[in-house]
């Protein structure tokens, strides 16, 4: 089974989606399952994991409703306020839904670079394991050292690194991202998504070979059993359509042999998110 481990849906709202700048005009419209389904069929993708795009509790309910009516949405990574002292009650109410597989916070937009290390955030992370939920790490390279400390502090909590931590592909910068990524990969409870790379390159002039050095580092660090493909659709459309975005990673992965390809193109996601 092929799984796209990272994609989004939204009803566009200029307030809720204020992060969509004028340069991101293509994103300023609704993107719903009816828009993605034919592209999945064309690409041979069997299912997806839908990931939050708004930091509101009703975002989680919105995605779960879509998952209920579209069986190919295999899992949802929603949002909860990890700092909420009543988080346990919120999770108790949500965790009964079989397709809620994890939660995420947009850490890279927080003004505090040490957000992940705050005591109230760490307390919230401590609740997730009891409800069988992963935590998706949405970071910039500068946050990787903090992520290492968090993963080491919670060795039984599954973490998933989104977008290989958004390295500076546009500028061809590898270090210190690569060294810090290897440190995070040394934590056995962390897996990584091969996603979000085309939009870190030049949107109008990227080439697949520009991504290969970053894929090489991720593969060396995590190995195929801890990597999963993700499109980041529709955000990827800033730089490429769905088919081309997925093709970059699929082509890279399939040269590694059947067993590695099966893991990276679906098996890892199914295992980690318990789809």
C-alpha positions, 0 to 999 in steps of 0.5 A, a space after each residue: 500500500 502506497 501512502 502519502 504521509 503528509 497533505 493538507 485540506 482547507 477552506 481558504 480564509 484570509 485570517 485563518 491562513 494568514 501565512 499564505 502571502 501574496 506570492 502564494 496566491 495559488 494556495 488562496 482557494 479551497 483544497 478538498 478531497 475531491 481535488 486530491 482524489 483523482 491525483 492520487 489515483 493517477 499517481 498510484 497512491 492508496 491513502 494519505 495522512 491529512 495534517 493540520 494547517 490551522 492551530 485551532 481545535 476545530 481544525 482537528 474535527 474538520 479533518 476527522 470529518 473528512 476522513 470519515 467520508 473519504 476512506 482513503 484518508 487513513 489518518 489525521 495529524 490534528 492540533 491541540 494546545 499542548 500548553 492547556 492545563 486541561 489537555 487530558 480532557 481534550 485528548 480523552 474526547 478526541 482519542 476515541 476516533 480511530 483515525 486520529 493518529 497524531 498532533 502537530 504544532 507550527 513550532 517554526 513560527 513561534 518567536 521563542 526558539 526554545 518553544 519545544 523545551 517549555 515546561 508546559 509544552 513538555 507536560 503536554 507531550 507527556 500526555 500523548 503516549 497514553 493516547 497512542 498519538 505521535 507528535 509531528 515536529 515542524 521545524 527549521 534547522 535551528 530547532 533541531 538541537 532542541 528536538 534532540 533534547 525533547 526526543 531524548 527526554 521522552 524515549 517512549 514517545 514517537 516523533 515524526 520530523 516533517 519536511 526533513 526540517 526544511 534545509 536551505 535547499 535554495 542556497 545549497 546549504 548542507 551544514 549544520 543541518 546534516 550534522 544536526 539531523 544525524 543527531 536527531 536520527 540517533 534517537 530511535 523514537 524519531 522518524 522522518 518525512 521526505 516531504 516539503 523539499 520542492 518548496 525549499 528550492 527555487 519554486 520556478 527553477 528547481 531540478 531533482 538533482 538539487 534534492 538528491 544530496 539532502 535525500 542522501 543525508 536523510 537516508 544515511 541518517 534514518 535508514 529506509 525503515 524510518 523514512 516516509 514519503 509525503 507530498 505536502 499537497 497543496 503547498 507543493 503546488 507553489 513549485 510543482 504539481 502533485 505528480 512531479 512532487 511525488 515522482 522526485 522521491 519515488 524515482 530516488 527510492 525505487 533504485 534502492 530495491 523493493 524492500 526499501 521502497 516498500 518501507 519508504 513509500 508506505 510501510 513506514 507510515 503505516 507502522 508509525 501512524 498505526 494506519 
